[in-house]
C-alpha cells in the first residue's frame, strides 16, 4: 500500500476522534507522529553509518523514549509486542505526561540553534497531543510504523504526501490558508531568481516552508545533488535557508516540511518578523535571495509600525520595507503582493514605492489572475521582482491568462506560467514596448518615465477597449433616447397590468 493510501487511512481514523476538528488538527497530529518515526529511522541510519566507520553515534533521544521502545515495541519475531505496546488511557497518559514534556525541554538543553536537539525542542515547544483516544492513537502508530524512512524512494514519496496534507489544510479555508502558496506559483518564482549553491535564501513569512523547500529541490534535483562537493552539501544544509514564522502552527508545519524534504538544519525561527527595527540591519544580516508571500490585509499596532521609516498599519507595506532592507547588494527578490500595493497612491504606499523605484531595480511584475489563492482569499495578487543593482529604468510586465476561471477545484497550474518562465529567461523574445498590437499579447514593457503617481499596476495595452469620446450634445441626445425607450417600456408594462 502506498504512503498516500496509508495517510488517507490515518486521516479517516483521526476524523472519528473526539479531539480532532478539521484538516488543521489532523495534519498537525499526523505531523508529530510522522516526525518521530522519521527521527527514529534517521538516527538508526546515522548509527549504522557510525558502525561502518568504527565510531559510536550519540543518539539524541533517550533509549526508553525512542520509537521502537514506546510506539511499536517488537517481539523476537519482529511483530508488535502486545504485552509491551501501550494502548488506551495508558498510551495517552504516557504521551501527554512523559513523552511530550521530555521533547518540549530539548530547546533549553542547548545553545546551538543549528543542532538537531534544538530543532526538536523548537518543534515540540508549540505542539500538544490532541488525540483523545489511546485506541485511535494505537491504530495510527501501527500504520506509520510500517513506513521505512531509510529508503530514499519512500522518503521522497513522503515529502510529496506531506505537501498534499499541507495543501488540504490550506483548502480548509480560514486562517490555515496563509500557510500554503500554490506550488505552481512557487516553482515559477524559484526558477526565475537564478539561485545557486552559496546563496542565502530568505523568507520572512515562512508558513509551511514552500519557498525554501522548492529552492532546496531546485538546487538538488535532476542529478545536481550528486555533483555537489561535501563542502557544498554542508553549506546547503546549514547556511542556506533562513526565515521566520509568526504562528505556532505555521512554524511547526514549516519546520517539519523542510526536514522531511531533506533540509536537516533550516535556520528558521518562530517570531513576528515585523517586530524587528529595520534601521538596525547591517550588510551581514542581509540575504542574496528573498522569496516570500507575506500575509496581507492584516493590521499592526503603532508600536510595530515605529520599526519602519514609513509607518502604516497595512502589513503588506511593512513587509515590503522589511524585504527591501534585507536584500544584499546584488541580491534579488521575488515577492507576492496584493494588487493594492501597486495601484494605491496614498502617502505611505507612494513613499515606499518611490524608495523602491529609486534605490532598487524593479525589473519584472507578474499579474496573477483572480482566484489564485481561493478558497481562503479572493484578493488579486502580483509577483514583484526587484534586485539591489541600481535604480529602476524599465519594467517588464507579464499577465497570466489561464484558459479557464480559477476556482478551488480548478487551481492555477504550472503550465499557465510556463510562457512567463520562458520569456523571463529569453529577454530577446519579450515585447519591448507598451504599444497596442493587433493580436492579444501577455507581456509588455514600460519605461519608468511613463509611470505616473507611482502607479505600478498592470494595464495590458493589448486588451484596452477603445473609448469613444462623445460631445456634450451627443451625450444629451443619447440620454434623451434612453429616457424615451424607458418611458415606452413603462407604458407597455402599465397596459399589461391594467389589461
C-alpha positions in Angstrom: 0.0 0.0 0.0 1.4 3.5 -0.9 2.2 6.1 1.7 -0.6 8.2 0.3 -3.1 5.4 0.9 -1.8 4.9 4.4 -2.1 8.6 5.2 -5.6 8.6 3.8 -6.4 5.7 6.2 -5.0 7.7 9.1 -6.9 10.8 8.2 -10.2 8.7 8.2 -9.2 7.3 11.6 -8.4 10.7 13.2 -11.7 12.2 11.9 -13.5 9.9 14.3 -11.5 11.1 17.3 -13.2 13.5 19.7 -10.0 15.6 20.0 -9.7 16.3 16.3 -11.6 19.0 14.4 -10.8 19.7 10.8 -7.8 19.4 8.4 -5.6 21.7 10.5 -5.9 19.4 13.5 -5.3 16.1 11.7 -2.4 17.5 9.7 -0.8 18.7 12.9 -1.3 15.4 14.7 -0.1 13.2 11.7 2.9 15.6 11.6 4.3 14.9 15.0 3.9 11.2 14.7 5.4 11.1 11.3 8.3 13.2 12.5 9.1 10.9 15.4 9.1 7.9 13.1 11.3 9.8 10.7 13.6 10.8 13.5 13.9 7.1 14.7 14.9 6.0 11.2 17.2 8.9 10.7 19.1 8.1 14.0 19.2 4.4 13.2 20.7 5.2 9.8 23.3 7.5 11.5 24.2 4.7 14.0 24.7 2.3 11.1 26.9 4.7 9.3 28.9 5.2 12.5 29.3 1.4 13.0 30.7 1.1 9.5 33.2 3.9 10.1 34.1 2.5 13.5 32.6 5.3 15.6 29.7 5.4 18.0 26.7 7.6 17.2 25.3 9.6 20.1 21.5 9.3 20.0 19.6 12.5 20.6 16.6 10.7 22.1 16.8 8.7 25.4 16.7 5.0 24.8 13.3 4.4 26.5 11.7 7.2 24.5 12.8 6.1 21.1 10.1 4.9 18.7 10.8 1.2 18.9 10.6 1.3 22.7 7.3 3.1 23.3 5.4 3.4 20.0 5.8 -0.1 18.5 8.0 -2.4 20.5 8.7 -5.7 18.7 8.9 -9.3 19.9 11.6 -11.8 18.8 9.7 -12.5 15.5 9.7 -8.7 14.6 5.9 -8.4 15.3 4.3 -5.9 17.6 4.9 -7.0 21.2 1.3 -6.6 22.5 2.5 -7.1 26.1 4.8 -4.0 25.9 2.8 -1.9 23.5 0.7 0.7 25.4 -2.8 1.5 24.3 -6.0 3.1 25.6 -5.6 5.5 28.6 -2.1 4.2 29.4 -0.8 5.3 26.0 -2.4 8.7 26.2 -1.0 9.3 29.7 2.5 8.3 28.6 2.4 10.6 25.6 0.9 13.6 27.5 2.8 13.2 30.8 6.2 11.7 29.8 7.0 11.9 26.1 5.8 15.5 25.3 7.3 17.1 28.4 10.7 15.4 27.6 10.6 16.7 23.9 9.5 20.2 24.9 12.5 20.5 27.2 15.0 19.9 24.4 15.4 23.5 23.4 16.6 24.5 26.8 19.4 21.9 26.8 21.4 23.5 24.0 22.5 26.9 22.8 23.2 25.7 19.3 20.2 26.6 17.1 21.7 24.6 14.2 21.7 21.3 16.3 19.1 18.6 15.9 18.4 18.8 19.6 17.5 22.4 19.3 15.2 21.8 16.3 13.3 19.0 18.1 12.7 21.3 21.1 11.7 24.2 18.9 9.1 22.0 17.1 7.6 20.4 20.2 7.6 23.6 22.2 4.5 24.6 20.2 2.9 21.1 19.9 0.5 19.2 22.0 -1.2 15.8 21.5 -4.8 16.4 20.6 -5.7 12.7 20.0 -8.2 11.9 22.8 -8.4 8.1 22.4 -5.5 5.9 23.1 -7.1 3.2 20.9 -7.1 5.7 18.0 -3.5 6.6 18.6 -2.5 2.9 18.7 -4.1 2.4 15.2 -2.2 5.4 13.8 1.1 4.3 15.3 0.8 0.8 13.9 0.2 2.2 10.4 3.1 4.7 10.5 5.4 2.0 11.9 5.2 0.2 8.6 6.8 3.1 6.8 10.5 3.0 6.1 12.1 6.4 6.0 15.6 5.0 5.5 14.6 4.3 1.9 15.2 7.4 -0.3 12.3 6.5 -2.6 9.9 6.2 0.3 11.3 9.4 1.8 10.7 11.2 -1.5 7.1 9.9 -1.6 6.6 11.0 2.0 7.6 14.5 1.1 5.1 14.6 -1.7 2.3 13.2 0.5 3.2 15.8 3.2 2.8 18.6 0.5 -0.7 17.2 -0.2 -1.5 17.3 3.6 -0.5 20.9 3.8 -2.5 21.7 0.7 -5.6 20.1 2.2 -5.0 22.2 5.3 -4.9 25.3 3.2 -8.0 24.3 1.2 -9.8 24.1 4.5 -10.1 27.9 4.3 -10.0 30.3 7.2 -6.6 31.1 8.8 -5.0 27.9 7.6 -4.8 29.3 4.0 -2.0 31.7 4.9 0.4 28.7 5.3 0.1 27.4 1.7 1.0 29.1 -1.6 0.2 27.2 -4.8 3.1 25.0 -5.8 2.9 26.3 -9.4 3.5 29.9 -8.3 6.3 28.9 -6.0 8.0 26.8 -8.7 7.9 29.6 -11.3 9.3 32.1 -8.7 12.1 29.9 -7.7 13.0 29.2 -11.4 13.2 32.9 -12.1 15.5 34.0 -9.3 18.7 32.4 -10.5 19.6 30.7 -7.2 22.8 28.8 -6.7 24.7 27.0 -4.0 26.4 29.6 -1.8 23.4 32.0 -1.8 21.5 32.6 1.4 17.8 32.3 0.7 15.3 34.1 3.0 11.6 34.1 3.6 10.3 36.3 6.4 6.9 34.7 6.4 7.7 31.0 6.1 4.3 29.5 6.6 4.6 25.8 5.6 8.1 26.4 4.1 7.1 26.0 0.4 9.6 28.5 -1.0 12.5 27.1 0.9 11.6 23.5 0.1 11.2 24.3 -3.6 14.6 26.2 -3.6 16.2 23.1 -2.0 14.7 20.8 -4.6 15.8 23.2 -7.4 19.4 23.0 -6.2 19.4 19.2 -5.7 17.1 17.6 -8.2 17.9 16.2 -11.7 21.3 14.9 -10.8 22.5 18.2 -9.2 22.9 16.7 -5.7 25.4 14.1 -7.0 27.6 16.9 -8.4 27.8 18.8 -5.1 31.1 18.6 -3.1 31.0 17.7 0.6 31.5 21.4 1.4 28.7 22.4 -0.9 26.3 19.9 0.8 27.3 21.2 4.2 26.6 24.8 3.1 23.3 23.8 1.7 22.2 22.0 4.9 23.4 24.6 7.4 24.0 28.0 5.9 21.5 28.5 3.0 17.9 28.6 4.2 16.7 31.3 6.6 13.3 32.5 7.7 10.9 33.4 10.4 7.2 32.5 11.0 4.8 34.2 13.4 2.2 31.5 14.1 2.9 28.4 16.1 1.1 26.0 13.7 2.8 27.5 10.6 6.2 27.2 12.3 5.7 23.6 13.2 4.4 22.7 9.8 7.2 24.6 8.1 10.0 23.0 10.1 8.6 19.5 9.6 8.1 20.1 5.9 11.7 21.2 5.4 13.2 18.4 7.5 11.0 15.8 5.8 12.1 17.1 2.4 15.8 16.8 3.4 16.8 20.2 4.8 18.1 18.9 8.1 19.1 22.2 9.7 16.9 25.1 8.4 17.7 28.4 10.1 14.0 29.2 10.7 12.8 30.7 13.9 9.4 31.5 15.4 8.6 35.1 15.9 6.9 38.2 14.3 9.3 39.4 11.6 7.8 42.9 11.9 8.9 43.4 15.5 12.5 44.0 14.2 13.6 47.6 13.6 14.8 47.6 10.1 17.1 50.6 10.7 19.3 48.2 12.7 20.1 45.9 9.7 23.6 45.7 8.5 25.0 44.0 5.4 26.0 40.9 7.3 22.3 40.4 8.3 21.1 40.5 4.7 20.5 37.8 2.1 21.2 37.1 -1.6 17.7 35.9 -2.5 14.3 36.7 -1.0 11.3 34.6 -1.9 8.1 35.2 0.0 4.3 35.5 0.1 3.8 37.6 3.2 0.4 37.9 4.9 -1.6 40.9 3.6 -4.8 42.6 4.8 -3.6 42.5 8.4 -3.1 45.4 10.7 -0.2 46.1 13.1 -0.3 48.4 16.1 1.6 51.7 16.4 4.5 50.2 18.4 5.3 47.8 15.5 4.9 50.5 12.8 7.6 52.5 14.5 10.2 49.9 13.4 9.8 51.3 9.8 10.7 54.6 8.1 7.3 54.7 6.5 4.7 53.9 9.2 1.5 52.1 8.1 -0.9 49.6 9.7 -1.0 47.6 6.4 1.2 44.5 6.9 1.9 44.4 3.1 3.6 47.8 3.2 5.6 46.9 6.3 6.8 43.6 4.9 7.8 45.2 1.6 10.0 47.6 3.5 11.4 44.7 5.5 12.3 42.8 2.4 13.9 45.8 0.8 16.2 46.3 3.8 17.0 42.5 4.0 18.4 42.3 0.5 22.2 42.2 0.0 24.0 44.3 -2.6 23.5 42.5 -6.0 20.7 40.4 -4.3 17.4 39.6 -5.9 13.8 39.3 -4.6 10.5 37.8 -5.8 7.6 38.6 -3.6 3.8 38.1 -3.9 1.9 41.4 -3.2 -1.8 42.3 -3.3 -2.9 44.4 -6.3 -3.4 47.4 -3.9 0.3 47.7 -3.3 0.8 48.5 -7.0 -2.1 51.0 -7.6 -2.7 52.7 -4.3 -1.3 56.2 -4.1 -1.9 57.3 -0.6 1.0 58.7 1.4 2.6 55.5 2.8 2.2 53.5 -0.4 3.6 56.3 -2.5 6.7 56.8 -0.3 7.6 53.1 -0.2 7.2 52.7 -3.9 9.3 55.9 -4.5 12.1 54.4 -2.4 11.7 51.1 -4.2 12.0 52.5 -7.7 14.8 54.9 -6.9 17.0 52.6 -4.8 16.2 49.2 -6.3 15.7 47.8 -9.8 12.1 46.7 -10.2 12.6 44.8 -13.4 9.5 42.5 -13.6 5.9 42.5 -12.4 3.7 39.4 -13.0 -0.1 40.0 -12.8 -1.7 36.8 -11.4 -5.3 36.0 -12.3 -8.1 36.3 -9.7 -8.7 33.1 -7.8 -5.0 32.0 -7.3 -5.5 31.9 -3.5 -9.1 30.6 -3.4 -10.8 29.4 -1.3 -9.3 31.4 1.5 -8.7 34.7 -0.3 -10.1 36.2 -3.4 -7.7 39.1 -3.4 -6.0 39.7 -6.8 -2.2 39.5 -6.5 1.0 40.2 -8.4 4.6 38.9 -8.2 7.0 41.8 -7.7 10.6 41.2 -8.8 13.4 43.6 -7.8 17.2 43.5 -7.3 19.7 45.7 -5.5 21.6 46.7 -8.6 20.7 50.3 -9.0 17.5 52.3 -9.8 14.6 51.1 -12.0 14.7 52.1 -15.7 12.3 49.7 -17.4 9.6 47.3 -16.0 8.7 44.2 -18.0 5.1 43.1 -17.3 3.5 39.7 -17.8 -0.2 38.9 -17.4 -1.0 35.3 -16.6 -4.2 34.2 -18.5 -5.4 30.7 -17.8 -7.8 29.2 -20.3 -10.5 28.9 -17.6 -11.7 30.8 -14.5 -9.7 29.7 -11.4 -11.7 28.0 -8.6 -11.0 25.9 -5.6 -11.3 22.8 -7.7 -9.6 24.3 -10.8 -6.5 25.8 -9.4 -3.6 27.5 -11.2 -1.2 25.1 -12.9 2.5 25.5 -13.8 1.6 25.3 -17.5 -0.2 28.7 -17.1 3.1 30.2 -16.0 5.4 28.3 -18.5 5.4 31.1 -21.1 6.4 33.6 -18.4 9.3 31.5 -17.3 10.4 31.0 -20.9 10.3 34.8 -21.6 12.0 35.6 -18.4 15.0 33.5 -19.4 14.9 34.7 -23.0 14.6 38.5 -23.0 15.0 38.8 -26.7 11.6 37.1 -27.1 9.8 39.7 -25.0 7.6 42.6 -26.1 10.0 45.5 -25.5 7.3 48.2 -26.0 4.0 49.4 -24.5 2.3 49.7 -27.9 -1.1 48.0 -28.5 -0.8 45.3 -31.1 -3.5 43.8 -33.4 -3.3 40.4 -31.7 -3.7 39.7 -28.0 -0.4 39.5 -26.0 0.5 38.7 -22.5 3.6 40.9 -22.0 4.7 44.5 -22.4 7.4 46.9 -21.2 7.1 50.3 -19.6 9.8 52.9 -19.2 10.0 54.4 -15.7 9.4 57.9 -17.2 5.9 56.8 -18.3 4.8 55.7 -14.8 2.6 58.4 -13.2 2.0 58.9 -9.5 3.9 55.6 -8.7 1.0 53.6 -10.1 2.7 50.2 -11.0 -0.5 48.3 -11.7 -0.6 46.0 -14.7 -2.5 47.5 -17.6 -2.2 45.2 -20.6 -2.1 47.5 -23.7 -3.3 44.7 -26.0 -6.6 44.5 -24.1 -7.5 48.1 -23.8 -11.0 48.8 -25.1 -11.2 51.8 -27.3 -13.2 54.6 -25.6 -15.4 56.7 -27.9 -15.5 60.2 -26.6 -18.9 61.9 -27.4 -19.5 65.7 -27.4 -21.9 67.1 -24.7 -24.7 67.5 -27.4 -24.2 63.8 -28.5 -24.3 62.6 -24.8 -27.5 64.6 -24.2 -29.2 63.2 -27.3 -28.2 59.7 -26.1 -29.7 60.2 -22.7 -33.0 61.5 -24.1 -33.1 58.5 -26.4 -32.7 56.2 -23.4 -35.3 58.1 -21.4 -37.8 57.7 -24.3 -37.2 54.0 -24.5 -37.7 53.6 -20.7 -40.9 55.6 -20.9 -42.2 53.4 -23.7 -41.4 50.2 -21.8 -43.2 51.6 -18.7 -46.3 52.3 -20.8 -46.3 48.8 -22.1 -46.0 47.3 -18.6 -48.8 49.5 -17.3 -51.1 48.4 -20.1 -50.4 44.8 -19.3 -51.2 45.4 -15.6 -54.4 47.3 -16.5 -55.5 44.7 -19.0 
